Amino acid sequence: MTNTTSTTEISKDFADKAETSVEILIQQLNAMWEGLVALVPSMLIAVVVLVITWIVARFAAKIAGRLTGKASMRPSLRQLVDTVTRIAIWVIGLMIALTILLPGLTPASLLAALGFGAVAIGFAFQDIFENFMAGILIMLREKMRIGDFIECEGVEGRVEHIALRETHIRKPDKELTIVPNAILFKNPVKILTDVTKRRHEMIAGVSYDTDLEDARKVILNAVQNADHVDQDETIDVFAREFNSSSVDFTVRWWSGSQPRDMHQSRDTVIRAVKAALDNANIEIPFPYVTHTFKEPVPFKSSDNNKD
């Protein structure tokens, strides 16, 4: 009897606890549902705010595009203005939507949370943000425009597109190289087409028995009459050094700054100098090799030369 009574009491206690737990769970679910239903108007208003933010961002970007289009601004700087305008409007719209959705969230606490989150995200995505900031600074500075031919860290080509995180460089062989903006910002960049003219040079050698003044005049005259050479700029012909088999001249002239201009002018100058030196009977020596021996080298005459 005693054992049966104890078992019954235990079962009854378990049933009571289970019933109590179910009631608590139901109450919590009802509270969550009521809270969700109460939050629906705020959610709808927040969605409406986001839609309005999207519309305003597009409208503001179009206005910014028209304003920057009238001004003499580079395409990359116009893109920066458009991006910054969109980001600023979206930040304001998201802050308003979060404040409506969570009434207890004040703008001050939201800014504090965003500040702490920005620090944490900044450490986690340091390289991404570094390239992002470098892209903004590259767009703001005056030099290195789209279409410029540049050289940086072994990458040489024409700037095709400047984005916030990367720059697209098209090599002369049409190969596309995507370079992180941090590399272009932290390292020296050669802008070969910053101006329309560029100085080129080559080395011309003549033999040691040549009158150097005559050779200089022949080379100078040849370059002055060559095609693709800017005759408005100074053409220089300077004796450079005593080389192993020749006396070398440095020949300098001006032509266009584009890579093709360099190749065309170099081709015409080299061919003109070669033809002029040949016509003047001035030797362009190739390397000579002179062998010396410590002792005389014996030579044996052939049978045909015995007489």
GIHUMO-V918441 format. One record per pair of residues at least 24 apart in sequence whose ideal C-beta (glycine too) atoms are under 8 Angstrom apart, sorted by the first residue. I is the first residue (numbers start at 1). J is the second residue. D is the distance in whole Angstrom. If there is no record, write none. Layout:
I:J:D / I:J:D
This chain:
39:101:7 / 42:100:6 / 42:101:5 / 42:103:8 / 43:101:6 / 45:100:5 / 46:97:4 / 46:98:8 / 46:100:5 / 46:101:5 / 47:97:8 / 49:93:6 / 49:96:5 / 49:97:5 / 49:100:6 / 50:93:6 / 50:94:8 / 50:97:6 / 52:93:7 / 53:89:6 / 53:90:6 / 53:92:8 / 53:93:3 / 53:94:7 / 53:96:8 / 53:97:8 / 54:93:8 / 56:89:6 / 56:93:7 / 57:85:8 / 57:86:5 / 57:89:4 / 57:90:6 / 57:93:8 / 60:85:5 / 60:86:7 / 60:89:6 / 61:85:6 / 61:86:6 / 74:139:8 / 74:145:6 / 74:146:7 / 75:146:6 / 76:138:7 / 76:139:4 / 76:145:7 / 76:146:6 / 76:162:4 / 77:139:5 / 77:140:7 / 79:139:7 / 79:162:8 / 79:163:8 / 80:136:6 / 80:139:4 / 80:140:7 / 80:164:8 / 83:164:6 / 127:180:8 / 127:182:7 / 128:165:7 / 130:182:5 / 131:164:8 / 131:165:4 / 131:166:7 / 131:180:5 / 131:181:5 / 131:182:5 / 132:164:5 / 132:165:6 / 132:181:8 / 134:180:8 / 134:181:4 / 134:182:5 / 134:184:7 / 134:185:4 / 134:186:7 / 135:162:7 / 135:163:6 / 135:164:4 / 135:165:6 / 135:166:8 / 135:167:8 / 135:181:4 / 136:164:7 / 137:185:6 / 138:162:6 / 138:167:7 / 138:181:6 / 138:184:6 / 138:185:6 / 139:164:8 / 143:191:6 / 143:194:7 / 144:184:8 / 144:189:6 / 144:191:6 / 147:193:8 / 148:191:5 / 148:192:8 / 148:193:5 / 148:194:7 / 149:191:8 / 149:192:5 / 149:193:5 / 149:257:8 / 149:258:7 / 149:259:6 / 150:189:6 / 150:190:6 / 150:191:5 / 150:192:7 / 151:189:7 / 151:190:4 / 151:192:7 / 152:179:7 / 152:183:7 / 152:184:6 / 152:187:6 / 152:188:7 / 152:189:4 / 152:190:7 / 153:179:8 / 153:183:6 / 153:187:5 / 155:179:6 / 172:259:6 / 192:257:6 / 192:259:7 / 193:257:5 / 193:258:6 / 194:257:8 / 195:257:6 / 196:256:7 / 196:257:6 / 197:230:6 / 197:233:7 / 197:254:5 / 197:255:7 / 197:256:7 / 197:257:6 / 198:254:7 / 198:255:7 / 198:256:7 / 198:257:4 / 198:261:8 / 198:262:7 / 199:233:8 / 199:252:6 / 199:253:7 / 199:254:5 / 200:252:7 / 200:253:6 / 200:254:7 / 200:255:6 / 200:262:6 / 200:265:6 / 200:266:6 / 200:269:8 / 201:250:6 / 201:251:6 / 201:252:4 / 201:253:8 / 202:250:8 / 202:251:5 / 202:266:7 / 202:269:7 / 202:270:6 / 202:273:8 / 203:240:7 / 203:248:5 / 203:249:7 / 203:250:6 / 203:251:7 / 204:248:7 / 204:249:5 / 204:251:5 / 204:273:6 / 204:277:8 / 204:284:8 / 205:243:6 / 205:245:8 / 205:246:3 / 205:247:7 / 205:248:5 / 205:249:7 / 205:284:6 / 205:285:7 / 206:246:6 / 206:247:6 / 206:249:7 / 206:277:7 / 206:282:6 / 206:283:7 / 206:284:7 / 206:285:7 / 207:245:8 / 207:246:6 / 207:247:8 / 207:282:8 / 207:283:4 / 207:284:8 / 207:285:5 / 208:246:7 / 208:247:6 / 209:283:8 / 210:247:7 / 210:282:5 / 210:283:7 / 212:239:6 / 212:247:6 / 214:280:7 / 214:282:7 / 215:249:7 / 215:277:7 / 215:280:8 / 215:282:6 / 216:249:7 / 218:276:5 / 218:277:6 / 218:280:5 / 218:282:6 / 219:249:6 / 219:251:6 / 219:273:5 / 219:276:7 / 219:277:7 / 221:276:7 / 222:269:8 / 222:272:4 / 222:273:5 / 222:275:7 / 222:276:4 / 222:277:8 / 223:251:6 / 223:253:6 / 223:269:6 / 223:272:7 / 223:273:7 / 225:272:7 / 226:253:8 / 226:265:8 / 226:268:5 / 226:269:5 / 226:271:8 / 226:272:4 / 227:264:8 / 227:265:8 / 227:268:5 / 228:255:6 / 228:256:8 / 228:261:7 / 228:264:5 / 228:265:4 / 228:268:5 / 229:253:5 / 229:254:7 / 229:255:6 / 229:265:6 / 229:268:7 / 229:269:7 / 230:254:4 / 230:255:6 / 230:256:8 / 244:287:6 / 244:288:8 / 245:285:5 / 245:286:7 / 245:287:5 / 245:288:5 / 246:284:8 / 246:285:5
